[in-house]
Amino acid sequence: MANATTQAFFGVNAWSFFTDGWFGRASPGSGNSWKLSLNELVMGAIDPSTRSGMSASYASTAGISGAIQKNIKDNGMASLATVVLAPVAGKLLKRLARKPINDLNRMVVKPLGLGVKI
């Protein structure tokens, strides 16, 4: 869910969004004008002359809102599908696997007295 959301809005996965630019870490995932990291957003708010990691021409014409709009246009539908379909698939898989899991718990876990159910 976090990856889908950060991909939709900022054009990078959650790991790159939260870690790029911090602690001396380079910005491989967010190193262009329309892919943004948290570090770029924070540093851009503190010092606007950094242009939030964007090129001068892109920052002056579109800015952060333009980058977010581009990312939503490029990645929005796939991210929305992930956010909606992942929980549905998880519930369906859990429902389909309920009987085998119950059988495993009854035949293996309970007789061995492990106390932990799968």
C-alpha positions in Angstrom: 0.0 0.0 0.0 2.8 2.4 0.9 4.7 1.7 -2.3 1.6 2.2 -4.4 0.8 5.5 -2.7 4.3 6.9 -2.9 4.6 5.7 -6.5 1.4 7.5 -7.4 2.3 10.8 -5.9 6.0 11.0 -5.9 7.1 8.5 -8.6 9.3 6.4 -6.4 8.8 3.4 -4.0 8.4 4.0 -0.3 12.0 3.0 0.5 13.4 5.6 -1.9 10.9 8.2 -0.9 11.8 8.0 2.8 15.6 7.3 2.6 17.0 9.0 -0.5 19.1 12.0 0.5 19.3 11.2 4.2 22.4 10.0 6.1 24.7 10.6 3.1 22.6 8.2 1.0 22.5 9.2 -2.7 19.3 9.7 -4.5 19.3 7.0 -7.2 15.5 6.5 -7.1 14.5 10.1 -6.9 17.3 11.7 -8.9 15.3 13.5 -11.6 12.8 16.4 -11.9 9.5 14.5 -11.5 10.6 11.8 -9.0 10.6 13.3 -5.5 11.9 12.1 -2.1 11.0 13.3 1.4 14.5 14.9 1.7 13.9 16.9 -1.5 10.6 18.2 -0.2 11.9 19.1 3.2 15.0 20.8 1.9 12.9 22.6 -0.7 10.7 23.9 2.0 13.7 25.1 4.1 15.7 26.6 1.2 13.6 27.3 -1.9 16.8 27.9 -3.9 17.4 24.1 -4.0 14.2 23.8 -6.2 13.4 20.5 -4.4 15.9 18.6 -6.6 14.3 19.7 -9.8 16.0 21.3 -12.8 15.8 25.1 -13.0 13.6 25.0 -16.1 11.2 22.4 -14.7 11.0 24.0 -11.3 10.1 27.4 -12.7 7.4 26.1 -15.1 5.8 23.2 -13.3 7.2 22.9 -9.7 6.3 20.3 -7.1 2.6 20.4 -8.0 3.4 19.7 -11.6 5.6 16.8 -10.7 2.8 15.3 -8.5 0.2 15.8 -11.3 2.6 14.1 -13.8 3.1 11.2 -11.4 -0.6 10.7 -10.8 -1.2 10.8 -14.5 1.6 8.2 -15.2 1.1 6.0 -12.1 -2.3 6.7 -10.7 -4.3 3.9 -12.3 -1.8 1.2 -11.4 -1.5 2.4 -7.9 -5.3 2.7 -7.4 -5.7 -0.9 -8.7 -3.0 -2.1 -6.2 -4.6 -0.3 -3.3 -8.1 -1.7 -4.2 -7.2 -5.2 -5.4 -4.4 -6.2 -2.9 -6.8 -6.4 0.2 -9.4 -8.2 -1.9 -6.9 -10.8 -3.1 -5.6 -11.2 0.5 -9.1 -11.8 1.8 -9.8 -14.3 -1.0 -6.6 -16.1 -0.4 -7.2 -16.3 3.3 -10.7 -17.7 2.6 -9.4 -20.3 0.2 -6.6 -21.4 2.5 -8.7 -21.5 5.7 -9.5 -25.3 5.5 -5.9 -26.4 4.9 -4.6 -24.1 7.7 -7.2 -25.5 10.1 -6.3 -29.1 9.2 -2.6 -28.3 9.7 -3.3 -26.8 13.1 -5.5 -29.7 14.1 -3.2 -32.5 12.9 0.3 -31.1 13.5 0.4 -28.1 15.8 -2.1 -29.2 18.5 -0.8 -32.8 19.0 2.8 -31.5 19.3 1.7 -29.0 21.9 3.5 -26.1 20.2 1.0 -23.6 21.4 1.4 -21.5 18.2 -1.2 -21.7 15.5 -0.6 -21.0 11.9 
